[in-house]
Amino acid sequence: MELHIHDNMETYEVMKQDFELTNTKILHPPMIVHLNKAGKYTQMSMKSCKESYGHLQCIIQVKREWQTRQFICLWLQDKDIRVFDQVVFEPPPLVCNNDDNFNMWIPFQIAKEPLVETGRDYWQEYCQFLNNILGDEKIVKYVLARYAFRLTNPAIRTHVILIITGAEGDGKNRLLAPIYNIMKGYTCMLSSAKQLYNAHSMYESQNLFVLVNEANGIANFENSEILKSRAIQPTLYVNPKQIQPFEINNLC
């Protein structure tokens, strides 16, 4: 007896194979981790996952007949899906246990950029710019050494909050822009440190560099102990919406 397969419909197994290239289930706490088109991992609740992928339809064979089913419901109930015990963010030199943990670390994208031959010495120009802004060669060397160290050892923190003060228009933002862009993908720019104190803040999750443009004001004074703890505490708890709070490495 010949079975008829629906036109333009993929089987569950084919869709599952493609789906798991960018999605995986985490057990503790329950969530789905998705690799988006920007090359960044995002986390969503089971409810959000069903809402996002509820439109996907597939076909399965039931008693020698092909039937249409909702893909995501089948996948979430499948005992053989791609699943990990917990999610971690462990850049080098940390070593991740890949059997149990799903590591959201992806190497710096800048490493894939081809070098462009030029007659200009951009490095020397940048160093001179820093000297002009900061006015102290020792401080310049410290800043450059600190971020060079983080690029080669992303998981090792320096336990320092770098505070740059000055008048508007004197080049503060441009000072760290090259470093910020080199670490792009693991950087975050905030208009105010107050955003860090939000109950569902995820700005420090999967990031190494948080740049706060405005760090003065009453809100920061009232939360000074919280801000200080960001520099010295090795871990912190995050509370994504619709997902149970869980502990992460504090690498910013």
ZATIDREN-76722 format. One line per 5 residues: number of its first residue (from 1); their letters; for each residue x, y, z of N, C-alpha, C, CB. Coordinates in nm, 2 decimals, m for minus. Glycine has a CB too. Layout:
N
NUM = A = X,Y,Z,X,Y,Z,X,Y,Z,X,Y,Z; ...
***
This chain:
252
1 = MELHI = 0.08,m0.12,0.00,0.00,0.00,0.00,0.09,0.13,0.00,m0.10,0.00,0.12; 0.07,0.22,m0.09,0.15,0.34,m0.10,0.09,0.45,m0.01,0.15,0.38,m0.25; 0.19,0.51,0.07,0.15,0.61,0.16,0.16,0.75,0.09,0.23,0.61,0.29; 0.07,0.84,0.11,0.07,0.97,0.05,0.12,1.07,0.15,m0.07,1.01,0.00; 0.23,1.14,0.11,0.29,1.24,0.20,0.24,1.38,0.16,0.45,1.24,0.20
6 = HDNME = 0.20,1.46,0.26,0.15,1.59,0.23,0.25,1.68,0.15,0.11,1.66,0.36; 0.20,1.75,0.05,0.28,1.84,m0.02,0.34,1.95,0.06,0.21,1.90,m0.14; 0.47,1.98,0.04,0.53,2.10,0.11,0.53,2.08,0.27,0.47,2.22,0.08; 0.52,1.96,0.32,0.53,1.94,0.46,0.65,1.85,0.49,0.39,1.87,0.51; 0.72,1.88,0.59,0.84,1.80,0.63,0.80,1.71,0.75,0.95,1.89,0.68
11 = TYEVM = 0.87,1.60,0.75,0.84,1.50,0.86,0.90,1.56,0.99,0.90,1.37,0.83; 0.85,1.51,1.10,0.89,1.55,1.23,1.04,1.53,1.25,0.82,1.48,1.34; 1.10,1.42,1.21,1.24,1.39,1.22,1.33,1.49,1.15,1.27,1.25,1.18; 1.28,1.53,1.03,1.36,1.63,0.95,1.36,1.76,1.01,1.30,1.63,0.80; 1.24,1.81,1.06,1.23,1.94,1.12,1.31,1.94,1.26,1.08,1.97,1.15
16 = KQDFE = 1.30,1.83,1.33,1.38,1.82,1.45,1.53,1.84,1.43,1.35,1.68,1.52; 1.58,1.77,1.33,1.72,1.79,1.30,1.76,1.93,1.28,1.76,1.70,1.18; 1.68,2.00,1.20,1.71,2.14,1.17,1.69,2.23,1.29,1.62,2.19,1.05; 1.58,2.20,1.37,1.55,2.28,1.48,1.66,2.28,1.59,1.41,2.24,1.54; 1.72,2.16,1.61,1.81,2.15,1.71,1.95,2.20,1.68,1.83,2.00,1.75
21 = LTNTK = 1.97,2.26,1.56,2.09,2.33,1.52,2.10,2.46,1.60,2.10,2.35,1.37; 1.98,2.51,1.63,1.98,2.65,1.70,1.90,2.65,1.83,1.92,2.75,1.60; 1.85,2.53,1.87,1.76,2.53,1.99,1.80,2.41,2.08,1.61,2.53,1.96; 1.80,2.42,2.21,1.82,2.31,2.30,1.74,2.33,2.43,1.97,2.30,2.33; 1.70,2.23,2.49,1.62,2.23,2.62,1.72,2.22,2.74,1.52,2.12,2.62
26 = ILHPP = 1.69,2.31,2.84,1.77,2.30,2.96,1.67,2.26,3.07,1.83,2.44,3.00; 1.72,2.17,3.16,1.64,2.11,3.27,1.63,2.20,3.39,1.69,1.98,3.30; 1.74,2.26,3.43,1.74,2.33,3.56,1.80,2.47,3.55,1.81,2.24,3.67; 1.72,2.57,3.56,1.57,2.57,3.56,1.52,2.55,3.42,1.52,2.71,3.61; 1.40,2.50,3.40,1.34,2.47,3.27,1.34,2.59,3.18,1.20,2.42,3.28
31 = MIVHL = 1.40,2.58,3.06,1.41,2.69,2.96,1.45,2.63,2.83,1.50,2.80,3.01; 1.44,2.71,2.73,1.49,2.68,2.60,1.60,2.79,2.56,1.37,2.68,2.49; 1.71,2.74,2.51,1.82,2.83,2.47,1.82,2.83,2.32,1.95,2.78,2.53; 1.81,2.95,2.26,1.81,2.97,2.11,1.92,3.05,2.06,1.67,3.04,2.08; 1.99,3.01,1.96,2.09,3.08,1.89,2.03,3.17,1.78,2.20,2.99,1.83
36 = NKAGK = 2.03,3.30,1.80,1.96,3.39,1.70,2.05,3.42,1.58,1.92,3.51,1.77; 2.00,3.49,1.49,2.07,3.52,1.36,2.19,3.61,1.39,1.98,3.59,1.27; 2.19,3.68,1.50,2.31,3.77,1.53,2.42,3.69,1.60,2.27,3.88,1.62; 2.40,3.56,1.61,2.51,3.47,1.67,2.51,3.49,1.82,2.64,3.51,1.62; 2.40,3.52,1.89,2.39,3.54,2.03,2.29,3.44,2.09,2.36,3.68,2.07
41 = YTQMS = 2.32,3.38,2.20,2.22,3.29,2.26,2.12,3.37,2.34,2.29,3.19,2.36; 1.99,3.33,2.33,1.88,3.39,2.41,1.81,3.28,2.48,1.78,3.47,2.31; 1.75,3.32,2.59,1.68,3.22,2.68,1.53,3.25,2.68,1.74,3.22,2.82; 1.45,3.15,2.67,1.30,3.17,2.67,1.24,3.06,2.76,1.25,3.17,2.53; 1.12,3.10,2.81,1.05,3.00,2.89,0.98,2.90,2.80,0.94,3.07,2.98
46 = MKSCK = 0.93,2.79,2.86,0.86,2.69,2.78,0.73,2.75,2.72,0.82,2.57,2.87; 0.67,2.84,2.79,0.55,2.91,2.74,0.58,3.00,2.62,0.48,2.99,2.85; 0.69,3.07,2.63,0.73,3.16,2.52,0.77,3.08,2.40,0.84,3.25,2.56; 0.84,2.96,2.43,0.88,2.88,2.32,0.76,2.83,2.24,0.96,2.76,2.37; 0.65,2.79,2.31,0.53,2.74,2.24,0.47,2.85,2.16,0.43,2.68,2.35
51 = ESYGH = 0.47,2.97,2.22,0.41,3.09,2.15,0.49,3.12,2.02,0.40,3.21,2.24; 0.63,3.11,2.03,0.71,3.15,1.92,0.70,3.05,1.81,0.86,3.16,1.97; 0.69,2.92,1.84,0.70,2.81,1.74,0.57,2.74,1.72,0.81,2.72,1.77; 0.46,2.79,1.77,0.33,2.73,1.76,0.28,2.71,1.62,0.23,2.80,1.84; 0.34,2.80,1.53,0.29,2.79,1.39,0.35,2.68,1.31,0.32,2.93,1.32
56 = LQCII = 0.46,2.62,1.36,0.53,2.52,1.28,0.45,2.39,1.28,0.67,2.49,1.34; 0.43,2.34,1.16,0.35,2.21,1.14,0.44,2.11,1.08,0.23,2.24,1.06; 0.42,1.98,1.12,0.50,1.87,1.06,0.41,1.76,1.04,0.62,1.83,1.15; 0.46,1.65,0.98,0.38,1.53,0.96,0.44,1.41,1.03,0.35,1.51,0.81; 0.36,1.33,1.08,0.41,1.20,1.14,0.32,1.09,1.09,0.41,1.21,1.30
61 = QVKRE = 0.38,0.97,1.09,0.31,0.85,1.05,0.24,0.78,1.16,0.40,0.75,0.97; 0.10,0.77,1.15,0.02,0.70,1.25,m0.06,0.60,1.19,m0.07,0.81,1.33; m0.03,0.47,1.22,m0.10,0.35,1.16,m0.10,0.36,1.01,m0.25,0.35,1.21; 0.02,0.38,0.95,0.04,0.39,0.81,m0.03,0.50,0.74,m0.01,0.26,0.75; m0.07,0.60,0.82,m0.12,0.72,0.76,m0.05,0.85,0.80,m0.27,0.74,0.79
66 = WQTRQ = m0.03,0.94,0.72,0.04,1.07,0.75,m0.06,1.17,0.81,0.11,1.13,0.63; m0.02,1.22,0.93,m0.11,1.32,1.00,m0.03,1.44,1.03,m0.17,1.26,1.13; m0.10,1.56,1.02,m0.04,1.69,1.05,m0.04,1.71,1.20,m0.11,1.80,0.97; 0.07,1.76,1.26,0.08,1.78,1.40,0.15,1.91,1.42,0.14,1.67,1.48; 0.13,1.97,1.54,0.21,2.09,1.58,0.35,2.05,1.63,0.14,2.17,1.70
71 = FICLW = 0.45,2.10,1.56,0.59,2.05,1.58,0.64,2.07,1.72,0.68,2.12,1.48; 0.62,2.19,1.78,0.68,2.22,1.91,0.62,2.13,2.02,0.66,2.37,1.94; 0.50,2.10,2.01,0.44,2.01,2.11,0.50,1.87,2.11,0.29,2.00,2.10; 0.52,1.82,1.99,0.59,1.69,1.97,0.73,1.69,2.02,0.59,1.64,1.83; 0.80,1.80,1.99,0.94,1.82,2.03,0.96,1.82,2.18,1.01,1.94,1.96
76 = LQDKD = 0.88,1.90,2.25,0.89,1.91,2.39,0.86,1.79,2.47,0.80,2.03,2.44; 0.78,1.70,2.41,0.75,1.57,2.47,0.84,1.45,2.42,0.60,1.54,2.44; 0.93,1.48,2.33,1.02,1.38,2.28,1.13,1.35,2.38,1.08,1.43,2.14; 1.15,1.22,2.42,1.25,1.18,2.52,1.39,1.19,2.46,1.22,1.04,2.57; 1.40,1.20,2.33,1.53,1.19,2.27,1.58,1.33,2.21,1.53,1.09,2.16
81 = IRVFD = 1.52,1.44,2.26,1.56,1.57,2.21,1.70,1.61,2.26,1.46,1.68,2.24; 1.75,1.72,2.21,1.88,1.77,2.26,1.85,1.84,2.39,1.94,1.87,2.15; 1.92,1.79,2.50,1.89,1.85,2.63,2.01,1.85,2.72,1.77,1.76,2.70; 2.02,1.95,2.80,2.13,1.96,2.90,2.08,1.98,3.04,2.23,2.07,2.85; 2.16,1.95,3.14,2.12,1.97,3.28,2.11,2.12,3.31,2.22,1.90,3.37
86 = QVVFE = 2.20,2.20,3.28,2.20,2.34,3.31,2.27,2.42,3.20,2.25,2.37,3.45; 2.25,2.55,3.20,2.32,2.64,3.11,2.43,2.72,3.18,2.22,2.74,3.05; 2.54,2.73,3.12,2.66,2.81,3.18,2.71,2.90,3.07,2.76,2.71,3.23; 2.79,3.00,3.12,2.87,3.09,3.03,3.01,3.08,3.08,2.81,3.23,3.04; 3.09,3.00,3.02,3.23,2.97,3.06,3.33,2.99,2.95,3.24,2.83,3.12
91 = PPPLV = 3.37,3.12,2.93,3.48,3.14,2.84,3.61,3.08,2.88,3.49,3.30,2.81; 3.71,3.08,2.80,3.85,3.04,2.84,3.90,3.13,2.94,3.94,3.02,2.72; 3.99,3.09,3.04,4.04,2.95,3.04,3.95,2.85,3.12,4.18,2.96,3.11; 3.83,2.88,3.15,3.74,2.79,3.21,3.71,2.67,3.12,3.60,2.85,3.25; 3.70,2.55,3.18,3.68,2.43,3.10,3.54,2.38,3.13,3.78,2.32,3.13
96 = CNNDD = 3.45,2.37,3.03,3.31,2.33,3.05,3.29,2.18,3.04,3.22,2.41,2.95; 3.21,2.13,3.13,3.17,1.99,3.12,3.06,1.98,3.02,3.12,1.93,3.26; 3.09,1.95,2.90,2.99,1.95,2.79,2.89,1.84,2.79,3.06,1.95,2.66; 2.92,1.74,2.88,2.82,1.63,2.89,2.69,1.67,2.96,2.89,1.51,2.96; 2.71,1.75,3.06,2.59,1.80,3.14,2.55,1.94,3.12,2.63,1.77,3.29
101 = NFNMW = 2.65,2.03,3.09,2.62,2.17,3.08,2.63,2.22,2.94,2.73,2.25,3.16; 2.54,2.32,2.91,2.54,2.38,2.78,2.61,2.52,2.79,2.39,2.40,2.72; 2.72,2.53,2.72,2.81,2.65,2.73,2.76,2.75,2.63,2.96,2.61,2.72; 2.72,2.87,2.67,2.68,2.97,2.58,2.79,3.06,2.52,2.57,3.06,2.65; 2.91,3.02,2.56,3.03,3.10,2.51,3.05,3.07,2.36,3.16,3.07,2.59
106 = IPFQI = 3.07,3.18,2.28,3.11,3.17,2.14,3.23,3.26,2.13,2.99,3.21,2.05; 3.34,3.21,2.06,3.46,3.29,2.05,3.43,3.43,1.99,3.56,3.22,1.96; 3.52,3.53,2.02,3.50,3.66,1.97,3.49,3.67,1.82,3.62,3.75,2.02; 3.39,3.74,1.77,3.37,3.75,1.63,3.48,3.82,1.56,3.23,3.82,1.60; 3.55,3.91,1.63,3.65,3.99,1.57,3.77,3.91,1.52,3.71,4.09,1.68
111 = AKEPL = 3.78,3.78,1.58,3.89,3.69,1.53,3.87,3.65,1.39,3.89,3.57,1.62; 3.74,3.66,1.34,3.71,3.62,1.20,3.74,3.73,1.10,3.57,3.57,1.19; 3.76,3.85,1.15,3.77,3.96,1.06,3.91,3.96,0.99,3.75,4.10,1.13; 3.92,3.98,0.86,4.05,3.98,0.80,4.13,4.11,0.83,4.04,3.96,0.64; 4.26,4.10,0.84,4.34,4.21,0.87,4.36,4.29,0.74,4.48,4.17,0.92
116 = VETGR = 4.35,4.42,0.75,4.36,4.51,0.63,4.49,4.58,0.63,4.24,4.61,0.63; 4.57,4.56,0.53,4.70,4.63,0.52,4.68,4.78,0.50,4.78,4.57,0.40; 4.75,4.86,0.58,4.74,5.00,0.57,4.88,5.06,0.61,4.63,5.05,0.65; 4.90,5.18,0.56,5.02,5.25,0.59,5.01,5.33,0.72,5.06,5.35,0.48; 4.89,5.34,0.78,4.87,5.42,0.90,4.89,5.33,1.02,4.73,5.48,0.90
121 = DYWQE = 4.95,5.38,1.12,4.97,5.31,1.25,4.85,5.34,1.34,5.11,5.34,1.31; 4.74,5.27,1.33,4.62,5.30,1.40,4.65,5.28,1.55,4.51,5.22,1.36; 4.73,5.18,1.59,4.76,5.15,1.73,4.83,5.27,1.79,4.84,5.02,1.74; 4.92,5.33,1.73,5.00,5.44,1.78,4.90,5.56,1.79,5.12,5.47,1.69; 4.82,5.58,1.69,4.72,5.69,1.70,4.63,5.67,1.82,4.64,5.70,1.57
126 = YCQFL = 4.58,5.55,1.84,4.49,5.53,1.95,4.56,5.55,2.09,4.44,5.38,1.95; 4.68,5.51,2.10,4.76,5.53,2.22,4.78,5.68,2.25,4.89,5.46,2.22; 4.81,5.75,2.14,4.83,5.90,2.15,4.70,5.96,2.19,4.88,5.96,2.02; 4.58,5.92,2.14,4.45,5.97,2.18,4.43,5.95,2.32,4.34,5.90,2.09; 4.46,5.83,2.38,4.44,5.80,2.52,4.52,5.89,2.60,4.46,5.65,2.55
131 = NNILG = 4.65,5.91,2.56,4.74,6.00,2.64,4.68,6.14,2.64,4.88,6.00,2.58; 4.63,6.18,2.53,4.57,6.32,2.53,4.45,6.33,2.62,4.53,6.36,2.38; 4.37,6.23,2.63,4.25,6.24,2.71,4.28,6.22,2.86,4.15,6.13,2.66; 4.36,6.12,2.89,4.38,6.08,3.03,4.50,6.16,3.09,4.41,5.93,3.04; 4.59,6.20,3.00,4.70,6.28,3.05,4.80,6.21,3.14,4.65,6.39,3.13
136 = DEKIV = 4.80,6.08,3.14,4.90,6.00,3.23,4.93,5.87,3.16,4.84,5.98,3.37; 5.05,5.85,3.12,5.09,5.73,3.04,5.08,5.61,3.12,5.24,5.75,2.99; 5.10,5.61,3.25,5.09,5.49,3.34,4.94,5.45,3.34,5.13,5.52,3.48; 4.85,5.54,3.35,4.71,5.50,3.35,4.67,5.44,3.21,4.62,5.63,3.38; 4.72,5.50,3.11,4.69,5.45,2.97,4.74,5.31,2.96,4.76,5.54,2.87
141 = KYVLA = 4.86,5.28,3.01,4.91,5.14,3.00,4.83,5.05,3.08,5.06,5.14,3.04; 4.78,5.09,3.20,4.70,5.01,3.28,4.57,4.97,3.21,4.67,5.08,3.42; 4.50,5.07,3.15,4.38,5.05,3.09,4.39,4.95,2.97,4.32,5.18,3.04; 4.50,4.97,2.89,4.52,4.89,2.77,4.56,4.75,2.82,4.63,4.95,2.69; 4.64,4.74,2.92,4.68,4.60,2.97,4.56,4.53,3.03,4.79,4.62,3.08
146 = RYAFR = 4.47,4.60,3.09,4.36,4.53,3.15,4.27,4.47,3.05,4.28,4.63,3.24; 4.24,4.55,2.94,4.15,4.49,2.84,4.22,4.39,2.75,4.09,4.61,2.76; 4.35,4.41,2.73,4.42,4.31,2.65,4.42,4.17,2.72,4.57,4.35,2.63; 4.43,4.18,2.86,4.43,4.06,2.94,4.29,3.99,2.93,4.46,4.09,3.09; 4.18,4.07,2.93,4.05,4.02,2.92,4.02,3.95,2.79,3.95,4.13,2.95
151 = LTNPA = 4.08,4.01,2.68,4.06,3.95,2.55,4.12,3.81,2.54,4.12,4.04,2.44; 4.24,3.79,2.60,4.31,3.66,2.60,4.26,3.57,2.71,4.46,3.68,2.61; 4.20,3.62,2.82,4.15,3.54,2.93,4.01,3.60,2.97,4.25,3.55,3.05; 3.91,3.58,2.88,3.78,3.64,2.91,3.72,3.60,3.04,3.68,3.60,2.80; 3.75,3.49,3.10,3.68,3.44,3.22,3.75,3.50,3.35,3.67,3.29,3.23
156 = IRTHV = 3.87,3.56,3.33,3.94,3.60,3.45,3.91,3.75,3.47,4.09,3.58,3.44; 3.85,3.79,3.58,3.81,3.93,3.60,3.92,4.00,3.67,3.68,3.93,3.69; 3.92,4.13,3.66,4.02,4.22,3.72,3.97,4.29,3.85,4.07,4.32,3.62; 3.83,4.27,3.88,3.77,4.32,4.00,3.79,4.48,4.01,3.83,4.26,4.12; 3.77,4.54,3.89,3.79,4.69,3.89,3.67,4.75,3.81,3.93,4.72,3.82
161 = ILIIT = 3.62,4.86,3.87,3.53,4.94,3.79,3.60,5.06,3.75,3.40,4.98,3.88; 3.61,5.08,3.62,3.68,5.20,3.56,3.59,5.31,3.55,3.74,5.16,3.42; 3.62,5.42,3.62,3.53,5.54,3.62,3.60,5.65,3.55,3.49,5.58,3.77; 3.54,5.71,3.45,3.60,5.82,3.37,3.51,5.94,3.39,3.62,5.78,3.22; 3.57,6.05,3.43,3.49,6.17,3.45,3.54,6.28,3.37,3.48,6.21,3.60
166 = GAEGD = 3.46,6.38,3.34,3.51,6.49,3.26,3.39,6.57,3.20,3.60,6.44,3.14; 3.42,6.67,3.13,3.31,6.76,3.07,3.25,6.69,2.95,3.37,6.90,3.04; 3.13,6.74,2.91,3.07,6.69,2.79,3.14,6.73,2.67,2.92,6.74,2.79; 3.16,6.63,2.58,3.23,6.65,2.46,3.38,6.64,2.46,3.20,6.79,2.41; 3.44,6.59,2.57,3.58,6.58,2.58,3.64,6.44,2.53,3.63,6.60,2.72
171 = GKNRL = 3.55,6.36,2.48,3.60,6.23,2.42,3.59,6.11,2.51,3.74,6.25,2.38; 3.51,6.11,2.62,3.51,6.00,2.71,3.45,5.87,2.64,3.42,6.03,2.83; 3.35,5.89,2.56,3.29,5.78,2.49,3.38,5.72,2.39,3.15,5.82,2.43; 3.45,5.80,2.32,3.54,5.76,2.21,3.66,5.68,2.27,3.59,5.87,2.13; 3.69,5.71,2.40,3.81,5.65,2.46,3.80,5.49,2.46,3.82,5.70,2.60
176 = LAPIY = 3.68,5.44,2.49,3.67,5.30,2.50,3.59,5.23,2.39,3.59,5.26,2.63; 3.56,5.32,2.29,3.48,5.26,2.17,3.55,5.15,2.10,3.45,5.37,2.08; 3.68,5.16,2.07,3.75,5.05,2.00,3.75,4.92,2.08,3.90,5.09,1.97; 3.77,4.93,2.21,3.77,4.81,2.29,3.63,4.75,2.30,3.82,4.84,2.44; 3.53,4.84,2.31,3.39,4.79,2.32,3.36,4.72,2.19,3.30,4.92,2.33
181 = NIMKG = 3.40,4.77,2.07,3.37,4.71,1.95,3.45,4.58,1.92,3.40,4.80,1.83; 3.57,4.57,1.97,3.65,4.45,1.96,3.58,4.33,2.04,3.79,4.47,2.01; 3.52,4.37,2.15,3.46,4.26,2.23,3.31,4.25,2.20,3.47,4.30,2.38; 3.27,4.31,2.09,3.13,4.31,2.05,3.07,4.17,2.05,3.11,4.38,1.91; 2.94,4.16,2.10,2.88,4.03,2.12,2.87,4.00,2.27,2.95,3.92,2.04
186 = YTCML = 2.97,4.06,2.34,2.97,4.04,2.49,2.99,4.17,2.56,3.09,3.95,2.53; 2.93,4.28,2.49,2.93,4.41,2.55,2.79,4.46,2.56,3.02,4.50,2.46; 2.77,4.56,2.65,2.64,4.62,2.67,2.65,4.76,2.71,2.56,4.54,2.78; 2.58,4.85,2.65,2.59,4.99,2.68,2.46,5.04,2.74,2.61,5.08,2.55; 2.47,5.10,2.86,2.35,5.15,2.94,2.35,5.30,2.95,2.34,5.08,3.07
191 = SSAKQ = 2.24,5.36,2.94,2.23,5.50,2.96,2.24,5.54,3.11,2.10,5.55,2.91; 2.21,5.45,3.20,2.22,5.47,3.34,2.25,5.34,3.42,2.09,5.54,3.40; 2.33,5.35,3.52,2.35,5.23,3.61,2.22,5.18,3.67,2.46,5.26,3.71; 2.12,5.27,3.68,2.00,5.23,3.74,1.94,5.11,3.68,1.90,5.35,3.74; 1.96,5.09,3.55,1.91,4.98,3.47,1.96,4.84,3.53,1.95,4.99,3.33
196 = LYNAH = 2.08,4.84,3.59,2.13,4.72,3.65,2.05,4.67,3.77,2.27,4.74,3.70; 1.98,4.76,3.83,1.91,4.73,3.96,1.76,4.68,3.93,1.90,4.85,4.05; 1.73,4.67,3.81,1.59,4.62,3.78,1.58,4.47,3.82,1.56,4.63,3.63; 1.47,4.43,3.87,1.45,4.29,3.92,1.48,4.19,3.81,1.31,4.28,3.97; 1.45,4.22,3.68,1.46,4.12,3.58,1.58,4.16,3.48,1.33,4.11,3.49
201 = SMYES = 1.68,4.24,3.54,1.79,4.28,3.46,1.87,4.16,3.41,1.88,4.37,3.54; 1.90,4.15,3.28,1.98,4.05,3.22,2.11,4.11,3.15,1.90,3.96,3.12; 2.14,4.23,3.18,2.24,4.30,3.11,2.38,4.24,3.14,2.25,4.45,3.16; 2.40,4.17,3.26,2.53,4.11,3.29,2.53,3.97,3.25,2.55,4.13,3.44; 2.43,3.91,3.20,2.43,3.77,3.16,2.49,3.76,3.02,2.28,3.72,3.15
206 = QNLFV = 2.59,3.67,3.00,2.66,3.65,2.88,2.74,3.77,2.83,2.56,3.60,2.77; 2.77,3.86,2.92,2.85,3.97,2.89,2.98,3.98,2.97,2.77,4.10,2.91; 3.08,4.05,2.91,3.21,4.07,2.97,3.23,4.22,3.00,3.32,4.02,2.89; 3.16,4.31,2.93,3.19,4.45,2.93,3.06,4.53,2.94,3.28,4.50,2.81; 3.03,4.60,3.05,2.91,4.68,3.06,2.96,4.83,3.07,2.83,4.64,3.19
211 = LVNEA = 2.92,4.91,2.97,2.96,5.05,2.96,2.84,5.13,3.01,3.01,5.08,2.82; 2.85,5.21,3.11,2.75,5.29,3.17,2.78,5.44,3.14,2.73,5.27,3.32; 2.70,5.50,3.06,2.73,5.64,3.01,2.71,5.74,3.12,2.64,5.67,2.90; 2.61,5.72,3.21,2.58,5.81,3.32,2.58,5.74,3.45,2.45,5.89,3.30; 2.68,5.76,3.53,2.70,5.68,3.66,2.68,5.77,3.78,2.83,5.61,3.66
216 = NGIAN = 2.63,5.89,3.77,2.61,5.98,3.88,2.46,5.98,3.92,2.66,6.12,3.85; 2.43,6.05,4.02,2.29,6.07,4.06,2.25,6.00,4.19,2.20,6.02,3.95; 2.13,6.03,4.24,2.08,5.97,4.37,2.07,5.82,4.36,1.95,6.03,4.41; 2.02,5.77,4.24,1.99,5.63,4.23,2.12,5.54,4.25,1.93,5.60,4.09; 2.23,5.59,4.20,2.35,5.52,4.21,2.41,5.53,4.35,2.46,5.57,4.11
221 = FENSE = 2.39,5.64,4.42,2.43,5.66,4.56,2.36,5.56,4.65,2.41,5.80,4.61; 2.22,5.55,4.63,2.14,5.46,4.71,2.18,5.31,4.68,1.99,5.48,4.68; 2.23,5.28,4.56,2.26,5.14,4.53,2.41,5.12,4.52,2.19,5.11,4.40; 2.49,5.21,4.59,2.63,5.20,4.58,2.69,5.06,4.62,2.70,5.31,4.66; 2.63,5.00,4.73,2.67,4.87,4.77,2.65,4.76,4.67,2.60,4.83,4.90
226 = ILKSR = 2.53,4.77,4.60,2.50,4.68,4.49,2.61,4.69,4.38,2.36,4.70,4.44; 2.63,4.82,4.34,2.73,4.85,4.24,2.87,4.79,4.28,2.74,5.00,4.21; 2.91,4.81,4.40,3.04,4.77,4.45,3.05,4.62,4.44,3.07,4.82,4.59; 2.93,4.55,4.48,2.93,4.40,4.48,2.96,4.35,4.34,2.80,4.35,4.53; 2.92,4.43,4.24,2.94,4.38,4.10,3.09,4.36,4.07,2.88,4.48,4.00
231 = AIQPT = 3.17,4.44,4.14,3.32,4.43,4.11,3.38,4.32,4.19,3.38,4.56,4.14; 3.32,4.28,4.30,3.39,4.18,4.39,3.33,4.05,4.40,3.41,4.24,4.52; 3.20,4.03,4.37,3.13,3.91,4.39,3.15,3.82,4.26,2.98,3.93,4.41; 3.19,3.69,4.28,3.22,3.60,4.17,3.09,3.55,4.10,3.29,3.48,4.22; 2.98,3.55,4.16,2.85,3.51,4.10,2.74,3.61,4.14,2.82,3.37,4.14
236 = LYVNP = 2.63,3.60,4.06,2.51,3.67,4.09,2.39,3.60,4.04,2.52,3.82,4.03; 2.27,3.63,4.10,2.15,3.57,4.06,2.08,3.66,3.95,2.06,3.54,4.18; 2.03,3.59,3.85,1.95,3.66,3.75,1.81,3.61,3.75,2.01,3.65,3.61; 1.71,3.69,3.71,1.57,3.65,3.72,1.50,3.68,3.59,1.50,3.72,3.84; 1.53,3.60,3.49,1.46,3.63,3.36,1.31,3.62,3.37,1.51,3.54,3.25
241 = KQIQP = 1.23,3.69,3.30,1.09,3.69,3.30,1.04,3.55,3.26,1.03,3.79,3.21; 0.95,3.49,3.34,0.88,3.36,3.32,0.98,3.24,3.34,0.83,3.36,3.19; 1.10,3.27,3.39,1.20,3.16,3.42,1.24,3.18,3.56,1.32,3.17,3.32; 1.26,3.06,3.63,1.30,3.06,3.77,1.44,3.13,3.78,1.31,2.92,3.82; 1.47,3.21,3.89,1.60,3.27,3.91,1.71,3.16,3.92,1.60,3.35,4.04
246 = FEINN = 1.83,3.19,3.87,1.94,3.10,3.87,2.07,3.18,3.88,1.94,3.01,3.75; 2.17,3.11,3.92,2.30,3.17,3.95,2.39,3.17,3.83,2.37,3.10,4.07; 2.46,3.28,3.80,2.55,3.28,3.69,2.69,3.33,3.74,2.50,3.37,3.58; 2.79,3.31,3.66,2.92,3.36,3.68,2.92,3.51,3.65,3.03,3.29,3.60; 2.97,3.59,3.74,2.97,3.74,3.72,3.10,3.77,3.66,2.95,3.82,3.86
251 = LC = 3.10,3.79,3.52,3.23,3.81,3.45,3.24,3.95,3.39,3.23,3.71,3.33; 3.15,4.04,3.42,3.16,4.18,3.37,3.26,4.26,3.45,3.02,4.24,3.37
***
